[in-house]
């Protein structure tokens, strides 16, 4: 009997197995490939937590894999944090299948350790969990979400006492404690009734919402007189069946945005996300209903947030009067320029803008224009949050942080990407430009004329299961063994290998250290400010390839991107 079959038999014969999971296992009998995928390995706990398909098995999201993760987290917290039992852990959840159930399971295992859980009384956005950690002073936070993944997924994200996603070092230690939990089926837990009897369980909600909204009111970049004006900006907003509805509307209202039309059928907290192919504002199809409503109401901008409200998409009118969905790089550049242009120049000398290594270099150009230093981080907002935390010691000031995948942070009262903050600031920015007779699309063209036409793109290859993971590993291994010297007709100037933490200059062969954590990423810097970056996803069975170019106009940029993509597609599929 193979190792996975031994684990499967343990689950199958466990008398107290959850009835729903037991039924699913029975339905899988005889389907060896399905069973092997569910049991051949444990669900990976990465740098932010774990995410996977719902179902029975150690490679699936279910109450047992969640309990095991919580047990390991609790053991870690008891050793590494101060005053753990009194400070407790705050837990939140989104609109997905099993989200509330997993939140309760998290609380039940924490309770068995004597750690006080604070659980949100209704579904809430991820940034509210980050804020709640800081507001309540807890030792950690847990968010049950799979962000914008397909409906069959859910996830378990861990936040440290600063309100940021756990760092790689913290994750590594937590994983050690999780692995020390031998049997996921027998993790100790209290019942909800037992926790309430022992006064361990606290439900939270409106107090934290109100405190967050008070902070949100302070992010405006306009002077008080303009801030108090009633805004005539016409907005269409869709929360894409997720958690952002109430807080975005309240945030807009308190800054006097009253012309807000909501896509009613997408306000329903639907775990199937039944009105969209994917609840991801990065994908233009998610805006289909918002565009239709925008055309009917002559809206100035369309706002879309993903289910856990940490990502924001914006669509603005182009010269033809149609709506163009801005990329994350474009919206980030617009917000950065708006923030810096409305900031006191005397305060910018110590200000820092944070972006990831796969985010557009247009942001750096804009920051340079205002005398603001740009700091690159690895991909993932956890690294931006970690860098903000270090500013407390260095005396540097956080001014803005963003990544190309529609994540932005304006003010550090939260320490993760925040679509509620971003929706409010983007609306203020659109209103400002409207008063100048311009749309956000017009403002973007103005940035391109000033700094150069920066274009970016990304392609991904999905490779599921054990075989897929092996293929992704093979692609990265081949790229390292046979480094590219030319891509799409452009010469490679230097190669950054973040797993080796080194930058190699091709012309001289000299290597330089990269002062960032190790990660399985290779980036090629090419002629004419172009670049290509290859990176396996940390949350999905994908390998991603990012591209960036800078040209004199859009046509030249599109052509250059096409050349780079065609070259890399051949290389990836050849491997």
N, C-alpha and C positions, 0 to 999 in steps of 0.2 A: 504494500500500500504506500503511495507517495505521501509526501508531507501534507500537501493540501487536502488529500482525501482523509487523512487522520483528523485534521481540524474540522472538516465537513462532518465527519461521523460524530465528533464531539458535540457539534451544534445540533445535528439531527436527533441525537439521543438525549439531549438535555430536556428533562421533563418540564421545567418551568419556563421554557422558551416562550417569548411573546407570541400569542396566537396568530397574529397577522404575519409575522415573520415565519412562523412554522408553516403556515399555509403556502407562503411564497416558496419555501424550500421544497415542499411537496410538489408544487407545480414545476419546479426545475429538475425533478428527478429524471434521469435518462439523458439530460442535456449536458454532457460532459464539459463542453467548451464553456458554457455559461457558469457551471459550478466551479470550474478551475479558475476562471477570471474572478469569481467572488471570493475565493479562498486561497489563491496561490501566494498572496502577499498581503501584508497589512497596509491599510490605507495610510498613505504617506502624510506624516505631520511635518509640514515645511516651516519656513521662516515666519509665516503669519498664522499658521494653524493647519487645518485640514479641510479638504473639499472633495466630494465624491458623489457617485450615484447612490440613490436611496435603495435599500434592499438588505437581505440577509447576507452575512459573511463578514470576514475581517477586512475585506477590501471594499466595503460599502459603508455608507452613512446609516447608522441605526442606533437604537438606544444603548446597545452594548459597546459599540466603538466610541460613542460619545462619553459614556460612563468611564471607560478606560482612560480617555484623554483627560477628563476632569480629575480623575484620581491622581494621575501623574502631575497635573498642574497643581493640585492641592498639596501634594508632597513637596513639590518645588517651592511653593509659596511659604510653607511652614518653616523651611530652612533658610530661605533667602530674603524674606521680607520681615519688617518690624511690625509688631502689634497686629498680626494677621487676623486673629479671631474677632477682635472688635471692629477693625476697619472693614473687613469683608471684601466681597467681590460683587460687582454689578453685572447683570445679565440682561441682554436685550435680544430681540428677534424680529425677522421680517415676515413677509406674506407667504412664504413658501410652504409646501407640504412638510409637515412635522416640525416646523420652526418653533412653535410654542411648546410642543411636547419636548423637544430637545432642550429648550430653555429650562423647563421644569426639571428634567432629568439632571441638568447641570446643577441646579439648586439643591436637588436631593442628595447628590454625592458630596457637594460642598458641606451640606448640613451634617452628613455623617462624619466629617472631619472636624466639626465644631466651628466651621467658618461661616460667618453670617452672609447669606446671599440677599442682594437687592435685585428684585426682578421687575422689569417694566410691566405695568398692568395692561398695556396694549402694544401692538407692533409699533416699532419706532425706527427711524433712520440710523444707519451706522454712525454718522458723526455725532448723534445724540449720545450714543454709548461712550464715545471718546470723551465728550464733554462731561458726562455723568461721572466717569472715573475721577476726573479732576475736581468736579463740584463736590462729590461725596467724600473724596479723599480715600477711596478704596485702594487695595493693594493690586488690583487687576480688574479687567473687564472681559466679558465673553460676549461675542455677537454671533448669533445663529443666522447665517446667510450664505448664499452662494452667488451673491451679487447679481450679475446678468446672465449667468449660466442657464442652460435649458431647464425646463420644469422638473426633470427627473433628478436634479442635483440639489444638495444642500451642503452646508459647510459650518465650520466651527472656528471662529477667529479669536485670537487672544490678544489682549491689550495690556501693556504694563502700567505701573502706577503713575506714569506721566501722561497716560491717555493715548500713547502711540502704539502701533502694532509692535509686538515683541521683536527684538533684534535677533539676528542670526545666532549670536552667542547665547542669548536667553532661550531661544528655541532649542538649541543644541542640548542645553541642560535639561529643559522640560522633557525633551524626547527621551533622555536617559531615564527619567522617572516614569514616563509612560511605559517604556520597554520593561521596566522593573515590575510592572503589574502583570503577573503571569497569566491570569485567566479573566478575560473581559466579561465572561458570563456571570461571574460571582463577585463583582465589585460591590462593596457595601454602600448602602444608601438609606436615607430616611424617607418615610412617606411625607407627603405634603402636610397631612394632619399632625404628624409628629413634630415637624418643623414649627408649625404654628403654635402647637402646645408649648414648645420650648422657647418660643419667642425668637426663633432664629430667622424666619422668613419675613422680609419687608417688601411690600409692593410700592413701586415708585412710578411717577408719571408727571402730573401737572406742575408740581413744584420745579422739576428739572426743566420742563418745557418753558416755563415762565422765565427762569434764570437764563436759559439759552437765548430766548427772544430779546431779553434785555441787553445781552452782549451783542446780539446780531444788529441791534439798532445803531451800535457804535461803529459799524464797518463803513458807513457812508463816506465818500471822498468829496462830497459837495459841501459848500459852506452852509451854515445853519439856515440862512434865508432861502436858498435854493432847495435845501432839504425839506423844508416845511411846505413848499408849494405842492398843490395837487398836481399829479402827473397825468398828462393826457395820452401817455404811451399805451397803445393797444396791444395787449399780450394774450396769447393762447398758451395754456399750460397743460401738459399731460404728465402724470406721475407713473405712467406705464404699469398700472396695477400694483404699485408698490406703496412705500411708506411716506413719501414726501408731501402728500396733499396738504395736510393741515398746517405744517410749519412753513411751507413756502408761501401759502396764501396769507398767513398771519404776518410773516416777515415782509411781504410786499405791502400789505395793508398799513402796517405801522410806519412805512416810509411813503405813504400817500399814493400808492399805486392802486387805483380803483377800477381801471378798465381791464380786468382780468377775466378771460373766458376759459373755463376748464373743459377738457374733453371728457364729458360725463361718463361714458361707458368705460373709460380707462382709469377712473378713480376707484373702481371696484378692486379690492385686494384679492385678485384672482391668481391662485398658484399655478394655473395652466397658462397664464398670460395669453388668453385665447384670442385677443384682437391683433396680435403681432406675431411675426415669425420668430422674433427674438426680442426680449425686452431690453435692448441695448441701444441707447441713444447714439452710439458710434455708427450704427447701421441705419441708413437713410429710410428703410422701410418702416422703422419704428415711428417715423414722423408722418406717415400717410394720412392718418385721421386728423392730426393737428394741422397739416397743410390744408386739408379740405375745409376745416373750420376757420383757418386763417384767411382763406380766400373769401369765405362768406362774411367775415367780420372786418376785413381789410386790416388785419393785424400787422403791427410793425415788426414784432419778433414772435417766434415760437420757442417755447421752453420745454425740454423733455428731461426727466430724471430717471435713472435706472431704479429697480425695485428697492434696493436698500439705501437709495438717495446719497450715494457718494460720488456719482458721476453725473455730469450735466452736458446736454447737447443744446445748441442754439441754431435756429434757422432764421436768416435775415433776407430781406428783399434785395434782389439783384437789379441791374438797370432795366431788365425786361419786365419787372414787376413780379417775377416768380420767386419762390423761396429757395434759397441755397442753404444747405446744412453746412455750417462751418466745421472744419476739423478741430480736434483738440489743440493742435499746434496753433491754428489761426485764432481761436477764441482766447487761448492763453496769452498770445502775443498782444491781442487787443486789450485784455484786462491788465496786463503788465504795463503797457504804455499809458493806459488811463490812470492806474494807481500812481505811477511815477510822475506823470504830468500834473497830478493834483496833490502832490506831496511837497512839503517845504524842502527846497533844495539844500538848506543848511543841515537837514537831518538825514540826508541820503549818503553821506560819506561813509557811515558805518553800517549802512543797510546791505542786506544780502538777498539775492534772488536765487532760489533753488530750482533745479530742473534735473531730469534724468538723462542718462547718456544716449537715449534714443529719442529725445525730444528735440525739436527744431533749434537750430543755431540762431534763428531770428530773435529769439528771446535774449540771447547773449548780446546781440547787436543793439537791441533796444536798451538793455540795461547799461551797456557801455556808454550809450548816448547821454545817459543821465548820471554817469559817474558811479554806477552801482555795480558791485562785484557779483559775478555769477559763480555759483558752486555746482558742479555736477555730482549726481549721486547714481548709484546703480538703479536699475528699473524696479519700481515698486515704491509706493508712498511711504512705506515703513522706513525707508532710508532718509526721506525728507523729514519725517517726524523725528528720527534719531538725531539728525543734524541740528534741528531747531533746539532740541534738548541741550546739545553741547554749547549753544550760544549763551546759555545762562552762565557758563563758566568763562567763555571767551569775551563776553561783552558785545558781541556782534548783534545786529538787529535783523530779525526776520521781516521781510517786506512782501514776499509773494513766493508761492511754490506751485509748480504744475508739472504734469506729465502729458504725453501725447494722447493717452487713452482716456481723455475727458475728465481728468481729476485735477482739481484746483483747491488751493487754500489761501484765503485772504488774510485772516486773523488767526493767531495761534491759540485762541481759547479752546479750539479743538486741535487735535494733533494728527488728524487723518484728512484725506480729501473730503470736501464738504460741498455737496450739491445745493444745500439750502443757502449757505453763504454765497455761493457762486451765482445762483439764480437771482438773488437780490442785487448783487453788485452788477451783474450783466444787464439787468433791467435798468438800473441807474445809469449805466454807461450808454445804453441804447437811447435813453431819454435825453441824456446830454448831447449826443450826436444828432438826435432829431431836432433839437433846438438850434443846432448849427446848420440844419437843412440837409443832413447826411444820414444814411443808413449805416449799420455796422459793416455792410459790404463795402460801402464807400470808404469808410475809415480804414478798412483792411487794405484797400488799394493804395491809400495814402501811405501806409506803412511800407508797402512794397516799393513804392517810388523812392522813399527815403533811404531804405536799407538794402534793397535788392529783392529779387523775386525768389523767395524760398518755397520749395515744394517738398513734401514728404509723402511717403506711401509705405504700405506694409503688406506682405503676403504671408499666409500661413499654410502649413500642411498638417492635417489632422491624422494621427496614427494611433489608433486605440489599442488597448489591451497590452499583453506582455510582449507580443511581437512588435507592436508599434513603439513601445518604450525602447526596445533593443535597436530598432531602426533609427530612432532619434539619436541615441548614443553613438551609433555608427557614423551618422552624418557629421556630428561634432568631432569625432575622432579623426575622420578623413580630412576635414577642413584643417585640423591642426597638423596632421602629418604631411599634407600637400598644400601648403599656404599659397594663396592666390597672389599673383604679381600684377594682374590687370583684370579689371571688371568693366564690362560694357564699353570698352575702348578707352578707359581712363586708367592711368598708372596708379598703383598703390604707393602712397607716400610712407605710411607706417601702419603697423598692425598692433591693436590693443587686445591682449588676451587676459581677460579678467580672472580666469582660473589660475593662471600663472602669475598674475599681478605684475605684468610687464608690458611695456610699449617698445616695439622694435622699429627702429628707423631703417627703412629698406636700403636707402642709398649708402649708408655707412655701416649698417649691420649693428649699430650701437643699440643697447637696450637700456630702458629707464624704468624705474619702479612706478607702479600705479598705486596711489595711496587710498585704495578702496577695499572693502571686503571681497573675498574670493567669490566668484560666481561663474557658472558655465556659459560664458559669453565671449564672442570674438567680434571685434569691430575693425573694419578697414577704412582708413582715411585716404581719400583719393584726391586727384587733381581738382582744382576749381571749387573747393569747399564741399565737394560731394563726399558721401560716406555710405557704407553698407554695414549692417550689424546683424549677426545671426545669434538667436537666443531661444532655447527651449522654454516653453511656458512653465511657470511654477504651479499653475492652477488647473490647466487643461492638458489633454493629450495632444499637444501641438508643438511644432517647431516654427518659430516666427522669424521672418527676415524683414528688417526695417531699412528704409532708404531715405536719403536726404540729398537735395541738390540746391544750388543757388545759381540762377541764370538771369539774363537781362529782361526776360519776359515769360509769360505763362507758356506759350507754345514751345519755346526752347526747353523749359523745365519739364514739361510733359514728355517731350521727346527723349530727354536725358534719362528720366525715370524709367521709361519704357525699355531703354537699352540695358539699364542696370538690372531691372526685374527679369528680362528675358535671359540674361546671362546667368543670374543666380538660380532661376528656375531649372535651367538645364543641369547645373551643378548638383542641386539638391535631388532631382529625380534620377540623375545618373548614379548617385551613391546608392 
